[in-house]
Amino acid sequence: MKKMLFALMLAAAGMTHQGMYAAARTQSRGIQLKVTTMIKAPIAISAEDTSTIADVKAMIHDSEGIPTDQQRLTKQEWVRGWWIFPKRVTIELENGQTCAQYGLVGGSEIAPA
């Protein structure tokens, strides 16, 4: 019943379920990143999931005045491998990659290296 109602709503809007999912994937989402500065003062940066790390560094430069060529941003995440317990690793964020490629979502924390 729910599937039928959903199909009728999509048909009324002139969309198929494939078109709806494609439209949802192409829309960028605004995210709020928590950036910890060298003096351990947290700041909030509003970005989009399609923003590159270079864009995030430019936003930090605008708010804090730190030159982009002097910034090295990192994030920490838990990974599992052949060992028994999860291990926390630090990943350096590269300029050409986007926030979505690194899995940065609202509330993600990044820090200087």
N, C-alpha and C positions, 0 to 999 in steps of 0.2 A: 504494500500500500504506500509506504513512504517513498519507495523508488518511483512508483507511478506518479505520485504527486510532484516529486522532484523533476521528473522528465517533463511533466506538463508545465511547470514553472519555467524551465529552460526553453521549452518550445514557445511559450508566450513571449519570452525575452528575445527569441530569435537566435538562440545559442544551442550548441550541442555540449555534452559533458566534456568532450575533448577540447573544445574551444574555451570552455570555462576554466579548465585546468591550465591551459596554455596561457590564458590571460593572467591567471594568478601567479604563474611562474615568472612572467616578464615584468610584473610590477615590482618596483623596488620598495623596500620597507625602511622606514626611519628607525635607527637604533641609537641608544644612548650608551656610550662607552665610558667606563671609569678609567682615568689615566692617573697613575701615581707618579708624581714628579720626583726629581732627585732629592728634594728636601722632605719627601714623604707627604706632601700636601696633595690630597686627591682633587682632581678637577673632572668635570663632566663635559664630554664632547658629543655633540649631536651629529651623526653621520647617517649614511644610507648603506645598505648592504652591498650596493654596487660601487661605493667609494673605494678608491685605492688607498693603500697605506701611505702613499705620497700625499694624498688629499688629507688624510688624518694628521700627518706631520705638519702640513700647512695650517690646519686648524689649531694645532698646538702652538705653532709659531705665532698665529694671530692672537691667541689668548695669553700665552706666557712669555713670548718674545724669544724663545729658544730657536736658533737657526736650524733649518731642516737638515742641513748637512752634518750637524752635530748630534742628531737624534738617532738612536738605535732602539727600536721598540721590540719588546718581547711579550710573549704570553706563556703561561704555564698550563699544562694539561696532563691528565693521567693517561698512561698507555699500558696496555697489557701485552706481554710477550711470552716467551717460553718459560719465564720465571713465574713463580706461584702468585706473588702479590703484585698489584698494580704499582707502577713506578711513575713518579712525577718528573716530567722533563720540561725544559725551557726551550721554546722555539723562537728564533729571531724572525720578525716579520719583514718581508721584502717589499720594496717600493711598488713593484709592478702588479702585485697580487691584490685582490679585493677582500673586503671584510668577510664576504660570504664564503670565499675560498678557504679562509682560515677558520670558519665556523664562529665568527664573532657575532653574537646576538645581543639584544638589549641587556645591559648590566654586565657585559664581559669586562674583565679587568686586563689592562695592558700596562706595562711598566717599562722604564728605560733600562738598558743593559748596563 
